[in-house]
């Protein structure tokens, strides 16, 4: 700023007849030009000196202002640094407390998970011991029955039926297992008595031997194909070609033939309603009666498909019952993987297990997820988590209502056919209600998931007095008189002789 003032004064002095010359010892001198008279030069010199003095005063004032501003700024910066340091200390203290809290919660969760795993392992050991004992008891009963049959065939004359031996024979007979199921040839005759359906099939649909029309979009294996409208002649199912489908077909026909007055069929884990529509079609063929169909299914899209599948086959869904719920041992809300309609891969045993719930709780309790989780829970009844169901299918883990067999069977007088395909949940949902099943249900067809569950349910129904009609363990190659087939789900059909 002073340099600019100096330059301005130099130009002014030149204009009035002076030159500005730097002195050897420092400073500047004004040297008059010859063109100006002395008096005028003295006036100009006085004016210049006054201007210089004024400029120095002004510069001193401005420098004082600048210094004051600088001190003020430095004090503000120091104050802000103090505030920032205080905030930093508060943040570090908060982070430390939160880390301690999270660590404590993690330890509690790990301890809880460890306790639950120990409890589950203990329950598993107890179950294994129970199954082993039951299998041993069944084997002993089989041996006793074989001995009894052999004795009865070889020497009825050795003892008077009214004498001392009759009591022993009676006890053995009472403890013998149910009569062995009929050979498959007898059921093959039932299937062969049906004339395969022929007719016009709508676009993007398929038909089966009983005349049930199914949209290709209901089956993941067909949904990408385009199927034109066409005339079709179907074939009857076979053990070797259709496996479980053949046994389902048999149960439809036999349950329909055995019905009296009316027909009630229930499907648990109904998917798009194939079992109910198939049973109803069989009823129309062999024993037309008034009917009530009850579907229980947890996936909303599947429930809509059940209604559509019924309408496509001449059934009014409003005359029947579709329950959107999972099936369980109680009415507690279930964490269920909702999605992949038609796939049959939705398994609540994996998502609703205590260990799974503990893992979900640990993931969802992180502070950064709090707002999103609150919206999901309160607005959509969902965790927002997605579970891989295999083969490209997935399901969002949601809170789903649950019903029990007691809820479903309670209002009914009799059930002709109960079909169950609930992806391992059959091991929990059925045993608690075996008494009610035995009072009300004539025939069950259960798709079992796991050899242990299959064995437990077979023993359960046998102890309750049911006849085991079909008994094929899951994931096994089976040899039969009608040929070989491999199971994915197990096949367990039981007939209740008391209903």
ROLOPA-773513 format. One record per residue (C-alpha): residue in one letter; x, y, z. Coordinates in Angstrom, 1 decimal. Layout:
<recs>
REC:a:X:Y:Z
...
</recs>
This chain:
<recs>
REC:x:0.0:0.0:0.0
REC:x:2.9:2.5:0.9
REC:x:4.6:1.8:-2.4
REC:x:1.4:2.8:-4.3
REC:x:1.3:6.1:-2.2
REC:x:4.9:6.8:-3.0
REC:x:4.4:6.3:-6.8
REC:x:1.5:8.6:-6.7
REC:x:3.5:11.3:-4.9
REC:x:6.4:11.0:-7.4
REC:x:4.1:11.6:-10.3
REC:x:2.6:14.6:-8.5
REC:x:6.1:16.2:-7.8
REC:x:7.1:15.8:-11.4
REC:x:3.9:17.5:-12.5
REC:x:4.7:20.6:-10.4
REC:x:8.4:20.9:-11.4
REC:x:10.3:18.6:-9.0
REC:x:12.3:15.5:-9.5
REC:x:12.5:12.9:-6.7
REC:x:16.1:11.8:-6.1
REC:x:17.3:9.1:-3.7
REC:x:19.9:10.4:-1.1
REC:x:23.2:8.5:-0.7
REC:x:22.5:8.0:3.0
REC:x:18.9:6.9:2.6
REC:x:15.6:8.7:1.9
REC:x:14.6:11.0:-0.9
REC:x:15.1:14.6:-1.9
REC:x:13.1:16.9:-4.1
REC:x:15.2:18.7:-6.7
REC:x:13.5:21.7:-8.4
REC:x:13.3:21.9:-12.2
REC:x:14.6:25.1:-13.8
REC:x:11.2:26.0:-15.3
REC:x:9.6:26.8:-11.9
REC:x:10.3:29.8:-9.8
REC:x:11.6:29.5:-6.3
REC:x:8.5:30.7:-4.5
REC:x:6.3:28.3:-6.2
REC:x:8.7:25.5:-5.5
REC:x:8.6:26.3:-1.8
REC:x:4.8:26.2:-1.8
REC:x:4.8:22.9:-3.6
REC:x:7.4:21.5:-1.2
REC:x:5.4:22.5:1.9
REC:x:2.3:20.9:0.3
REC:x:4.2:17.7:-0.5
REC:x:5.6:17.5:3.1
REC:x:2.1:17.9:4.5
REC:x:0.8:15.1:2.2
REC:x:3.6:12.8:3.2
REC:x:2.8:13.4:6.9
REC:x:-0.9:12.8:6.3
REC:x:-0.1:9.6:4.4
REC:x:2.2:8.3:7.2
REC:x:-0.6:8.9:9.8
REC:x:-3.1:7.1:7.6
REC:x:-0.8:4.2:7.0
REC:x:-0.1:3.9:10.8
REC:x:-3.8:3.8:11.5
REC:x:-4.4:1.1:8.9
REC:x:-1.5:-1.0:10.2
REC:x:-2.9:-0.8:13.7
REC:x:-6.3:-2.0:12.3
REC:x:-4.7:-4.9:10.5
REC:x:-2.8:-5.9:13.6
REC:x:-6.0:-5.8:15.7
REC:x:-7.8:-7.9:13.1
REC:x:-4.9:-10.4:13.0
REC:x:-5.0:-10.7:16.8
REC:x:-8.8:-11.2:16.8
REC:x:-8.5:-13.9:14.1
REC:x:-5.7:-15.7:15.9
REC:x:-7.8:-15.7:19.1
REC:x:-10.9:-17.1:17.2
REC:x:-8.7:-19.8:15.6
REC:x:-7.3:-20.8:19.0
REC:x:-10.9:-21.0:20.4
REC:x:-12.1:-23.1:17.6
REC:x:-9.1:-25.5:18.0
REC:x:-10.0:-25.9:21.6
REC:x:-13.7:-26.7:20.7
REC:x:-12.6:-29.2:18.0
REC:x:-10.3:-30.9:20.5
REC:x:-13.1:-31.1:23.0
REC:x:-15.5:-32.6:20.4
REC:x:-12.9:-35.1:19.3
REC:x:-12.4:-36.2:22.9
REC:x:-16.2:-36.6:23.3
REC:x:-16.4:-38.6:20.1
REC:x:-13.6:-40.9:21.1
REC:x:-15.2:-41.4:24.5
REC:x:-18.5:-42.2:22.8
REC:x:-16.9:-44.6:20.4
REC:x:-15.1:-46.4:23.2
REC:x:-18.4:-46.8:25.1
REC:x:-20.2:-48.1:22.0
REC:x:-17.4:-50.5:21.2
REC:x:-17.6:-51.8:24.8
REC:x:-21.4:-52.1:24.5
REC:x:-21.2:-53.9:21.2
REC:x:-18.4:-56.2:22.5
REC:x:-20.6:-57.0:25.5
REC:x:-23.6:-57.7:23.3
REC:x:-21.5:-59.9:21.0
REC:x:-20.3:-61.9:24.0
REC:x:-23.8:-62.3:25.2
REC:x:-25.0:-63.4:21.8
REC:x:-22.1:-65.9:21.5
REC:x:-22.9:-67.3:24.9
REC:x:-26.6:-67.6:24.0
REC:x:-25.8:-69.3:20.7
REC:x:-23.4:-71.6:22.4
REC:x:-26.0:-72.5:25.0
REC:x:-28.7:-73.0:22.3
REC:x:-26.3:-75.2:20.2
REC:x:-25.6:-77.3:23.3
REC:x:-29.3:-77.6:24.0
REC:x:-30.0:-78.5:20.3
REC:x:-27.2:-81.1:20.4
REC:x:-28.6:-82.6:23.6
REC:x:-32.1:-82.7:22.0
REC:x:-30.6:-84.3:18.9
REC:x:-28.8:-87.0:21.1
REC:x:-32.1:-87.6:23.0
REC:x:-34.0:-87.9:19.7
REC:x:-31.3:-90.3:18.2
REC:x:-31.6:-92.4:21.3
REC:x:-35.4:-92.4:21.1
REC:x:-35.3:-93.3:17.4
REC:x:-32.8:-96.1:18.1
REC:x:-35.0:-97.5:20.8
REC:x:-38.1:-97.3:18.7
REC:x:-36.4:-99.0:15.7
REC:x:-35.2:-101.7:18.1
REC:x:-38.7:-102.1:19.4
REC:x:-40.1:-102.3:15.9
REC:x:-37.6:-104.9:14.9
REC:x:-38.5:-107.0:17.9
REC:x:-42.2:-106.7:17.1
REC:x:-41.4:-107.8:13.5
REC:x:-39.5:-110.8:14.8
REC:x:-42.3:-111.7:17.2
REC:x:-44.9:-111.3:14.4
REC:x:-42.9:-113.5:12.1
REC:x:-42.6:-116.2:14.7
REC:x:-46.3:-116.0:15.5
REC:x:-47.3:-116.3:11.8
REC:x:-45.0:-119.3:11.4
REC:x:-46.4:-121.0:14.4
REC:x:-49.9:-120.3:13.4
REC:x:-49.4:-121.8:9.9
REC:x:-47.5:-124.9:11.0
REC:x:-49.5:-126.2:14.0
REC:x:-52.9:-124.9:14.7
REC:x:-53.7:-128.4:16.0
REC:x:-51.1:-128.3:18.7
REC:x:-53.3:-126.2:21.0
REC:x:-57.0:-125.8:21.7
REC:x:-57.9:-122.1:20.9
REC:x:-59.8:-122.1:24.2
REC:x:-57.0:-123.6:26.2
REC:x:-53.9:-122.2:27.9
REC:x:-52.0:-121.3:24.7
REC:x:-54.8:-119.0:23.4
REC:x:-53.8:-116.2:25.9
REC:x:-50.2:-116.1:24.7
REC:x:-51.3:-116.1:21.0
REC:x:-53.7:-113.3:21.7
REC:x:-51.0:-111.2:23.3
REC:x:-48.6:-111.7:20.4
REC:x:-51.3:-110.9:17.9
REC:x:-52.2:-107.7:19.8
REC:x:-48.5:-106.6:19.8
REC:x:-47.9:-107.5:16.1
REC:x:-47.3:-104.6:13.6
REC:x:-50.0:-103.6:11.2
REC:x:-50.8:-106.0:8.3
REC:x:-48.2:-105.4:5.5
REC:x:-49.4:-103.1:2.8
REC:x:-50.8:-104.5:-0.4
REC:x:-48.5:-105.0:-3.3
REC:x:-48.3:-102.2:-5.9
REC:x:-49.9:-104.3:-8.5
REC:x:-53.3:-103.8:-6.8
REC:x:-52.8:-100.0:-7.0
REC:x:-51.6:-100.3:-10.6
REC:x:-55.0:-101.8:-11.4
REC:x:-56.7:-98.7:-9.9
REC:x:-54.6:-96.4:-12.1
REC:x:-55.2:-98.5:-15.2
REC:x:-59.0:-98.3:-14.6
REC:x:-58.8:-94.6:-15.6
REC:x:-59.1:-93.6:-19.2
REC:x:-56.4:-91.0:-19.9
REC:x:-57.8:-87.5:-20.7
REC:x:-57.7:-86.2:-24.2
REC:x:-58.8:-82.7:-25.3
REC:x:-57.9:-79.1:-26.3
REC:x:-55.2:-77.5:-24.1
REC:x:-55.1:-73.7:-24.0
REC:x:-52.0:-71.7:-24.9
REC:x:-49.1:-71.9:-22.5
REC:x:-50.8:-74.7:-20.5
REC:x:-50.2:-78.4:-19.9
REC:x:-52.7:-81.2:-19.0
REC:x:-52.3:-84.4:-17.0
REC:x:-54.0:-87.8:-17.3
REC:x:-56.9:-86.8:-15.1
REC:x:-57.7:-83.7:-17.1
REC:x:-56.2:-81.0:-14.8
REC:x:-55.1:-78.0:-16.8
REC:x:-52.0:-76.2:-15.4
REC:x:-50.5:-72.9:-16.5
REC:x:-46.9:-73.3:-17.6
REC:x:-46.1:-70.1:-15.5
REC:x:-46.9:-72.1:-12.3
REC:x:-44.0:-74.4:-13.0
REC:x:-40.5:-72.9:-13.0
REC:x:-39.3:-75.6:-15.4
REC:x:-41.9:-74.5:-18.0
REC:x:-42.3:-70.8:-17.5
REC:x:-39.8:-69.8:-20.2
REC:x:-41.4:-72.0:-22.8
REC:x:-44.1:-71.0:-25.3
REC:x:-46.7:-73.7:-25.7
REC:x:-49.4:-73.1:-28.4
REC:x:-53.0:-74.1:-28.1
REC:x:-53.2:-77.7:-29.2
REC:x:-55.1:-81.0:-29.0
REC:x:-53.5:-83.4:-26.5
REC:x:-53.8:-87.1:-25.7
REC:x:-52.3:-87.8:-22.2
REC:x:-50.8:-91.0:-20.8
REC:x:-51.4:-92.5:-17.4
REC:x:-48.5:-92.0:-14.9
REC:x:-46.1:-94.8:-14.1
REC:x:-43.8:-95.6:-11.2
REC:x:-40.7:-95.5:-13.3
REC:x:-41.6:-92.4:-15.2
REC:x:-43.3:-90.3:-12.5
REC:x:-42.1:-91.6:-9.2
REC:x:-43.9:-89.7:-6.4
REC:x:-46.4:-88.4:-8.9
REC:x:-47.7:-92.0:-9.4
REC:x:-48.3:-92.4:-5.7
REC:x:-50.1:-89.0:-5.5
REC:x:-52.3:-90.1:-8.4
REC:x:-53.2:-93.4:-6.5
REC:x:-54.0:-91.5:-3.3
REC:x:-56.3:-89.1:-5.2
REC:x:-58.2:-92.0:-6.7
REC:x:-58.4:-94.2:-3.6
REC:x:-59.4:-91.3:-1.3
REC:x:-62.1:-90.3:-3.8
REC:x:-63.5:-93.8:-4.1
REC:x:-63.6:-94.3:-0.3
REC:x:-65.5:-91.0:0.3
REC:x:-69.1:-91.1:1.5
REC:x:-71.8:-88.3:1.5
REC:x:-69.1:-85.6:0.8
REC:x:-65.4:-85.2:0.3
REC:x:-63.0:-83.1:2.3
REC:x:-59.4:-82.6:1.2
REC:x:-56.6:-80.5:2.8
REC:x:-53.3:-79.5:1.4
REC:x:-50.6:-78.1:3.7
REC:x:-47.9:-76.3:1.8
REC:x:-50.2:-76.2:-1.1
REC:x:-48.0:-74.3:-3.6
REC:x:-50.3:-73.5:-6.5
REC:x:-52.9:-76.1:-5.5
REC:x:-52.0:-79.1:-7.7
REC:x:-52.8:-81.7:-5.1
REC:x:-56.3:-80.3:-4.3
REC:x:-57.2:-79.8:-8.0
REC:x:-55.9:-83.3:-8.8
REC:x:-58.0:-84.9:-5.9
REC:x:-61.1:-82.9:-7.0
REC:x:-60.7:-84.1:-10.6
REC:x:-60.3:-87.7:-9.4
REC:x:-63.5:-87.3:-7.4
REC:x:-65.4:-86.1:-10.4
REC:x:-64.3:-89.2:-12.3
REC:x:-64.9:-92.0:-9.8
REC:x:-67.3:-90.7:-7.2
REC:x:-68.9:-87.3:-7.8
REC:x:-69.8:-85.8:-4.4
REC:x:-70.1:-82.4:-2.8
REC:x:-66.6:-81.3:-1.8
REC:x:-64.6:-78.9:0.4
REC:x:-61.0:-78.1:-0.5
REC:x:-58.7:-76.4:2.0
REC:x:-55.4:-75.0:1.0
REC:x:-52.8:-73.7:3.5
REC:x:-49.9:-71.8:1.9
REC:x:-47.5:-69.1:3.2
REC:x:-46.4:-67.5:-0.1
REC:x:-49.0:-64.8:-1.2
REC:x:-48.3:-65.3:-4.9
REC:x:-49.0:-69.0:-4.5
REC:x:-52.3:-68.3:-2.8
REC:x:-53.3:-66.2:-5.8
REC:x:-52.2:-69.0:-8.1
REC:x:-54.3:-71.5:-6.1
REC:x:-57.5:-69.5:-6.8
REC:x:-56.5:-69.1:-10.5
REC:x:-55.7:-72.9:-10.8
REC:x:-59.1:-73.7:-9.3
REC:x:-60.9:-71.4:-11.8
REC:x:-59.0:-72.9:-14.7
REC:x:-60.3:-76.3:-13.8
REC:x:-64.0:-75.4:-13.2
REC:x:-63.7:-75.0:-9.4
REC:x:-65.1:-71.8:-7.7
REC:x:-62.5:-70.8:-5.2
REC:x:-65.0:-68.8:-3.2
REC:x:-66.7:-72.1:-2.3
REC:x:-63.5:-73.4:-0.7
REC:x:-60.9:-72.2:1.7
REC:x:-57.4:-70.7:1.0
REC:x:-55.5:-69.9:4.2
REC:x:-52.4:-67.7:3.8
REC:x:-50.2:-68.9:6.6
REC:x:-47.3:-71.2:7.5
REC:x:-48.0:-74.5:9.4
REC:x:-46.3:-75.0:12.7
REC:x:-46.6:-76.6:16.2
REC:x:-48.1:-73.4:17.6
REC:x:-49.4:-70.0:16.5
REC:x:-46.2:-68.0:17.1
REC:x:-45.3:-65.8:14.2
REC:x:-42.7:-67.5:11.9
REC:x:-39.8:-66.0:10.0
REC:x:-40.5:-67.4:6.5
REC:x:-38.6:-67.0:3.2
REC:x:-41.3:-65.5:1.0
REC:x:-40.8:-65.6:-2.7
REC:x:-40.1:-68.1:-5.6
REC:x:-43.7:-69.1:-6.1
REC:x:-44.2:-72.5:-7.5
REC:x:-40.7:-73.7:-6.6
REC:x:-41.6:-75.5:-3.4
REC:x:-38.3:-74.5:-1.9
REC:x:-39.6:-72.3:0.9
REC:x:-38.2:-73.8:4.2
REC:x:-39.1:-72.1:7.5
REC:x:-37.0:-74.6:9.5
REC:x:-33.9:-72.8:8.3
REC:x:-35.0:-69.2:8.7
REC:x:-37.0:-69.6:11.9
REC:x:-34.5:-71.7:13.9
REC:x:-33.2:-70.1:17.1
REC:x:-29.6:-69.9:15.7
REC:x:-30.9:-68.2:12.5
REC:x:-32.9:-65.7:14.6
REC:x:-29.8:-65.0:16.7
REC:x:-27.7:-64.3:13.6
REC:x:-30.4:-62.0:12.1
REC:x:-30.7:-60.1:15.4
REC:x:-26.9:-59.5:15.4
REC:x:-26.9:-58.3:11.9
REC:x:-30.0:-56.1:12.2
REC:x:-29.0:-54.5:15.5
REC:x:-26.2:-52.5:14.0
REC:x:-26.9:-48.7:14.4
REC:x:-26.4:-48.0:10.7
REC:x:-29.4:-50.3:9.9
REC:x:-31.8:-48.9:12.5
REC:x:-33.9:-46.6:10.4
REC:x:-34.3:-49.1:7.5
REC:x:-35.1:-52.0:9.8
REC:x:-37.7:-49.9:11.7
REC:x:-39.4:-49.1:8.3
REC:x:-39.3:-52.7:7.2
REC:x:-40.7:-54.1:10.4
REC:x:-43.5:-51.6:10.9
REC:x:-44.5:-51.0:7.3
REC:x:-43.8:-54.4:5.6
REC:x:-43.5:-57.1:8.3
REC:x:-40.1:-58.0:6.9
REC:x:-36.5:-58.1:8.0
REC:x:-35.4:-57.0:4.6
REC:x:-33.0:-59.9:4.5
REC:x:-33.0:-62.3:1.4
REC:x:-32.2:-66.0:1.7
REC:x:-30.8:-68.1:-1.2
REC:x:-33.2:-71.0:-1.8
REC:x:-31.1:-72.7:-4.5
REC:x:-31.3:-73.0:-8.3
REC:x:-31.5:-69.2:-8.6
REC:x:-34.5:-68.9:-6.3
REC:x:-34.6:-66.6:-3.3
REC:x:-37.0:-65.5:-0.6
REC:x:-37.3:-62.4:1.6
REC:x:-37.3:-63.3:5.3
REC:x:-40.7:-62.0:6.5
REC:x:-42.9:-62.4:9.6
REC:x:-45.7:-64.8:8.6
REC:x:-48.7:-66.0:10.6
REC:x:-48.8:-69.6:11.6
REC:x:-51.7:-72.1:12.0
REC:x:-51.7:-75.6:13.6
REC:x:-53.3:-78.8:12.5
REC:x:-55.6:-78.2:15.5
REC:x:-56.7:-74.9:14.0
REC:x:-57.4:-76.5:10.6
REC:x:-59.0:-79.8:11.7
REC:x:-61.0:-78.4:14.7
REC:x:-64.2:-77.3:12.8
REC:x:-64.3:-80.4:10.6
REC:x:-66.1:-83.6:11.3
REC:x:-64.0:-85.8:8.9
REC:x:-61.2:-85.4:6.4
REC:x:-60.9:-87.8:3.5
REC:x:-57.5:-86.8:2.3
REC:x:-54.7:-84.8:4.0
REC:x:-51.6:-84.0:1.8
REC:x:-48.6:-82.5:3.5
REC:x:-45.5:-81.0:1.9
REC:x:-44.1:-78.4:4.3
REC:x:-40.3:-78.8:3.9
REC:x:-39.2:-80.4:7.2
REC:x:-41.8:-78.6:9.3
REC:x:-43.8:-81.9:9.2
REC:x:-41.5:-83.2:11.9
REC:x:-42.8:-80.4:14.3
REC:x:-46.3:-79.8:13.0
REC:x:-47.7:-83.4:13.0
REC:x:-46.7:-85.2:16.2
REC:x:-48.5:-82.9:18.6
REC:x:-51.8:-83.5:16.9
REC:x:-51.6:-87.3:16.1
REC:x:-54.6:-87.9:18.4
REC:x:-56.8:-85.4:16.5
REC:x:-55.6:-86.8:13.2
REC:x:-56.6:-90.3:14.3
REC:x:-60.1:-89.1:15.3
REC:x:-60.8:-87.2:12.1
REC:x:-58.6:-88.1:9.1
REC:x:-58.9:-91.2:6.9
REC:x:-55.8:-90.9:4.7
REC:x:-52.6:-88.9:4.7
REC:x:-50.0:-88.5:2.1
REC:x:-46.8:-86.8:3.4
REC:x:-43.8:-85.7:1.5
REC:x:-41.0:-86.2:4.0
REC:x:-37.7:-84.3:4.1
REC:x:-34.9:-86.3:5.7
REC:x:-34.6:-90.0:6.6
REC:x:-34.9:-89.3:10.3
REC:x:-38.1:-87.3:10.0
REC:x:-39.5:-90.0:7.7
REC:x:-38.7:-92.8:10.2
REC:x:-40.1:-90.8:13.1
REC:x:-43.4:-90.1:11.3
REC:x:-43.7:-93.7:10.1
REC:x:-43.3:-95.0:13.7
REC:x:-45.7:-92.3:15.0
REC:x:-48.6:-93.4:12.7
REC:x:-47.9:-97.1:13.2
REC:x:-48.1:-96.6:17.0
REC:x:-51.4:-94.8:16.6
REC:x:-52.8:-97.7:14.8
REC:x:-52.7:-96.5:11.2
REC:x:-51.9:-98.8:8.3
REC:x:-48.8:-97.8:6.5
REC:x:-49.7:-98.0:2.8
REC:x:-46.7:-96.4:1.0
REC:x:-43.3:-96.1:2.7
REC:x:-40.4:-94.9:0.6
REC:x:-37.5:-93.0:2.3
REC:x:-36.3:-89.7:0.7
REC:x:-33.2:-89.4:-1.6
REC:x:-33.2:-93.2:-2.2
REC:x:-33.3:-95.5:-5.2
REC:x:-36.2:-97.9:-4.7
REC:x:-36.8:-101.2:-6.4
REC:x:-40.5:-102.3:-6.8
REC:x:-42.4:-104.9:-8.7
REC:x:-43.4:-102.1:-11.1
REC:x:-39.8:-100.9:-11.7
REC:x:-37.2:-98.7:-10.0
REC:x:-37.6:-95.1:-9.1
REC:x:-35.6:-92.5:-7.1
REC:x:-37.2:-90.3:-4.5
REC:x:-36.3:-86.7:-3.7
REC:x:-39.0:-86.1:-1.1
REC:x:-39.9:-89.2:0.9
REC:x:-43.3:-90.8:0.3
REC:x:-45.4:-91.8:3.4
REC:x:-49.0:-92.7:2.9
REC:x:-51.0:-94.0:5.9
REC:x:-54.6:-95.2:6.1
REC:x:-56.7:-94.8:9.3
REC:x:-58.9:-97.9:9.7
REC:x:-61.0:-96.2:12.4
REC:x:-62.4:-93.4:10.2
</recs>
